[in-house]
Amino acid sequence: MAGKREVAESCFEFLYLELVRTCYVKEEDDRGTRSSLDAMGFQVGQQLAERYTIDRARFSDHLEVIKFICKEFWNELFNKQVDNLKTNRNREIFVLHDNRFRWLRHMSLPKDLAAAAETVNRYLIFPCGIIKGALASFGVLCEVSAELTDSATHACAFHIRITQK
Amino acid sequence: MKPSRGTGTMNFAPVEKINSELFTLTYGSMVRQLLVDNEDNVEAVNTQLEKMGYNIGVRLIDEFLAKTSTTRCSDFRETAEVVAKVGLKMFLGVQATVANWNADGTECSLILEDNPIVDFVELPEQYQSLSYSSMLCGVFRGALEMVNMKVESWFVQDTLKGDEVNEIRLRLLEVVQDEYPFKDDE
């Protein structure tokens, strides 16, 4: 066990950008690429969630899990917490707002939101997979999607729809 | 004495750090996916990893040069030391030792006892010829090409395969001369 080892954040960023780039270069079929990135994210999410909760008691319900994702988990990944959490009446849909999504910070995006969102979509698949995988490791099954909500600040919204808890 | 060359802990602008797990686990999951995509063709995956490393290296060098006060290395010996002591330290948080030089100073080994990329990794039997960390070799190749050195790099010892240390061979093939933007006789 390596303990709290650190690497330069840019190591991850370079790796991640190259990973997404390579996936998209070789696949003509967008669906295949999406599913690869999603699968990779899922696996990483599961592994990270296990590591980050080794010493803690089990979560009492799925709301506790979502709170954990928004606070400790997001902090470990992105050095900050989720800025805003919205949910619907049934507590089956959650929207996590990150006002400045870290993994996009070195990208300069077109001003037009639709164009910027199009550019950025491929970089949001992996983090959605991570969230899905993390939740799955606590027995919460869901669908996760994300979208850019502001091209200047790189604000993103992650939509979680619980399918089984 | 070269005041701009340090041991890697003193002379660079602060680099933002993260816990290595996200990096290590993403790398691992990527390797797994590459094996699936290439139907377990290990040689193809080795090549792909090195190529991806090259693509990373050509971009990473800019950050390295920007963050350190490194001046142009006078020879390959100095280059190897900078890679081992400053470069690896800055990005991976570990240092290597430079050793096993050949007679004309064009080839050496970087001995890395500790490789963060392989934390928590075990290589199953059927993947023994996988060069798991060959992305690192590609990074060296890409980064050094941007500073006019064509090199080859490969693993000769790998802790994943039971060796005591990681030994990465670095061979200088060619120093590419800068091209002047204008002709002398104009």
Interface residues (C-beta under 8 A of the other chain):
Chain A: M1 A2 K4 R5 E6 V7 A8 E9 S10 C11 F12 F14 L15 Y16 E18 L19 R21 T22 K26 S36 A39 M40 G41 Q43 V44 Q47 L48 R51 E76 L77 N79
Chain B: V15 E16 K17 I18 N19 S20 E21 L22 F23 L25 T26 Y27 S29 M30 R32 Q33 D37 Q48 M52 N55 I56 R59 L60 E63 M90 F91 L92 G93 P116 D119 F120 M135
